[in-house]
Amino acid sequence: GLCLLILRLFIGVHVFLVSCALPDSVLRRFIVRVMCSVLGLFVRQSDPRLRDVNVRVYIANHVTQFDHNVINLLTSCNTPALNGAPGFICWSRGFMELGVTGSRAELVDSLKVYSSHRGNPPLLLFPEEAATNGRAGLLRFSSWPFSILDVVQPVALQVQRPLITVSVADSSWITELLWTFFVPFTVYQVRWMPSVPRRAEELSEDFALRVQELLAMELGVVSTRLTAADKTEHMKRLRHTSRLPFAPGGCPHQPLAARPRMPSSLTGVAPEDVRITAMAQRVKEVLPHVPLEVIRVDLAQTNCVDTTIANLLEGRVPFFPESKEAGTDLLAPSTSQAAAASVIQGSVAVPSSKPATKQFAKSPEQRHLSLQERKRALYDYARR
């Protein structure tokens, strides 16, 4: 692998120079495609006659950082640069610089002007806006690529590579390029699909969803509603939790500051018991009338403070409330927590003129009202 990497680095410089020196033509694409096979990049296409020469917008799923370069070996097309600063790196990677740094509406207007000139090559767009490995599902398509023209042509892209995963989340394009040179070969399979016109009075969102379903069926994957922003948020959480050698309890989606700390008085207890105890104290501070043992039993099953609070509030866990005297023996909340609770009680709009009761009411209607008020206060606190 190291020998291949060093050899292909020198060959890759020549491939880059040849691609820059030759004009865009069938001869250039053939020469560069043969030289890329030496680099271990093999490109195959199925039924190229399906490619419509009149279509001005190609829609493809996003697998690697070099999808636009691969499809450019088969036909002339341009992909606008959406992320990253314009300059030599952007140009050398094969992106088209439009000089638009504003909103998506400005980008769509610029692409409409670009597509109106018949002499320009077609556009190759990736509505997922983030690369995935292409084995599980497609990210939700953005609607702006489907508002440029009324006819698009989907392109199904699959990538196979031995030994090493094709697309690793949160890896840079340089890392992907080095792994491509390291492994023996990487095979790109391009399948052209029939062009899809927009239906009468069809919104761009519905048009994008329909094309996404067609591509998902062609690839044999699931059409999800997860977006590129969801992937970015997921990677932030993974990077955040990976720094912790031992994260004591809490939900998988809880931030570090919200996780319970290990009390110094429980150093001789098993880590699992310490974690459950710390989480139970947090729940007890929110719901002081719930017995501690009930909280511990539910936490052992859910392993999440928020889920246990929701179970107790929504009545999924039956319990007998403790008296007011029993709750006074508990550890008092900190000053910041007490201040936050006072802010909640003073700012929440109570659905009725009666305040929330401090004791367990005898009437079912009053108990239900008190439950709704506490739930509303917790939701308000969670939103803030």
Secondary structure, 3 states (H helix, E strand, C coil): CHHHHHHHHHHHHHHHHHHHHCCCCHHHHHHHHHHHHHCCEEEEEECHHHCCCCCCEEEECCCCCCHHHHHHCCCCCEEECCCCCCCHHHHHCCEECCCCCCCHHHHHHHHHHHHHCCCCCCEEECCCCCCCCCCCEECCCCCHHHHCCCEEEEEEEEEECCCCCCCCCCCCHHHHHHHHHHCCCEEEEEEECCCEECCCCCCHHHHHHHHHHHHHHHHCCEECCCCHHHHHHHHHHHHHHHCCCCCCCCCCCCCHHHCCCCCHHHCCCCHHHHHHHHHHHHHHHHCCCCCHHHHHHHHHHHCCHHHHHHHHHCCCCCCCCCCHHHHCCCCCCCHHHHHHHHHHHHHCCCCCCCCCCCCCCCCHHHHHHHHHHHHHHHHHHHHC
